[in-house]
Amino acid sequence: MAPDRSEHEYQVAAWWTSGRTGIAKSRSSPNAIHFTAPKSFGGLEGRWTPEELLLAAISGCFTTTFRTIVSKAESDFTDLEVEAVAIMRKVDLGYMLTEIVLRPVLKIADPEQRERAIDLLNRAARLCLVSRTLKTPLRFEPEVEVTYELASSESV
């Protein structure tokens, strides 16, 4: 029997390690990502922030979506760079990313393909899974575990 291709699962786990840093790990990669809060909120310099990881997911998804569309459309380009910028503002409930701007720069060799290139970029923007997912409600499933060993050693 063929596997069900209508559903795929991805998983990442994150741990706060010490001080102001943490690590995130996925099953698909041997490398962990070290992260911290943004520097403006007391984080360390030189580490990814959750906000930057979100932007990396958006720009990476756009790039891979565009590459898939281009390969199926039998079109070609010389280079694609995608910049993602998030604007954070203080709102009633605290800070929030209120706007995300995606700026793809596509380089093509044939100026006659300009309109087609813009169409392909727009199609990738509509189809990018991560961007569309940002509208998905978050299901929250909290769990609390009591570790008696840690609790008893703290009271000594």
N, C-alpha and C positions, 0 to 999 in steps of 0.2 A: 504494500500500500504506500502511495506517495505521501510525503509529509505535507501538512496543511500550510500553504504559503500565504494564507490570508491574515495570519497573525505572527508577529515577531516580538520577542521580548528582549529588552536591553536593561542592564543593571549596573549601577555604580554605587559603591559604598564610600562614605567619607567618615574620617575619624579626626577629632580634635586631638592632636598629639601632645603638645605642651606649649605653655606660654601663649603666643599669639599665632600659632601655625597649626595646620592640619594636613592630612593627605587624603586623596581620593583615588580609588582604584576601580578598574572594570575587569570583567572576566576576559575581555578580548585583547587586553594589552598587558605586557609584563611590566610596564613602567607606571609607577604611581605619579600623580601630580601633586606637588606641594602647593598649598594655598594659604592665604591669610586674608584678613579683612582689608579693605582699601586703606591706604596710608592715611587718608583724611579721617579715618575712624580708628586710628591706632595700630593699623597693620604694619607689617614689615615691608621694606623695599626689596625688590628682586624676586617676589613670589606672585603667582597668579592670584587673582581675586575671583570670587564667585561671579561677579559682574562681568569680568573679562572672559571667564569660561563660557558664560552665556553668549557673549558676542562671538567668541571663537566657534561655538556650535552653530550660530546663525550664519556666519560668513563661510564656514566650512561646508555646511549643508547647501548653501546657495551655489558654491563652487562645484560640488559633486553633482548637484542637480543640473547645473548648466552643462557640465561635461557630458552627462548622460543624454541630455536633449540634443546637444551638438553632434554627438556620435550617431544618434538615430536620424538626425536631419541631414546627415552627410555634409555638414558644413565644417569649416575650419577657421581657426583663429591662431594668432601668434602668441598671445599672452592674456591672462586674466588676473587682476588683482582686486580683491574685495575688501574694502575697509568698512567696519561696523563701528558706529559711535552711539553710545547711550547717554542720555541726559537724565541725571538724577535730581529730583527736587523734593523739598520737604512739603508734605501734604498733611491733611488732618490726622492720618494714622501713623505718621512718621515719614521716613524717606521712601521714595518709590522711583523706579525707572519710568519716567513719563513719556519718553520718546526714544525710539531706536531708529537710526538712519543707516541705511545700507548704501554704500557707494561703490558699485562695481566699475572698474575701468577695463574695458575690453580693447585689445589691440588686434586690428585686422590688416591684411595686406592689400585687399582690393576695396577701394572706396565705393565701388558699385554695390558692395554687400552691406553697406551701412544700415539701411532700413531693415534688412533681414537680421542683422546682428542685434539691433534694438528690439525687434520682435522676439528673438530668442532670449534676450536678457529679461524681458517682461514676462515671458512664459516661465522662466526659472524662478522669478520672484513669486509668481502665483502658485507654483508647484512645490516650493521648498517646504519640506515636511516640518522642520524645526520652527520656521516662521508661522506656519499654520497652527502648530501645536501650542503656541503662546496663547491662543484663545481657548485652549482646553482647560476645563475646570480641574483643580487639584483635589484628588481624594486623599485625605489625611488619615493615616492609621497609626496612631501613637501606641507605644508599648513601654512599660516601665518594668525593669527587672531589679530585684533586690539581691545583692550579693552579700551574704552574711559574713563571708571571710573579710571583706573590705570594711564592713560596718563594725565588726568586732575588733579589728586591728586598730581602727581609729580611736576607739574608746580607751585604749591602753595608754 
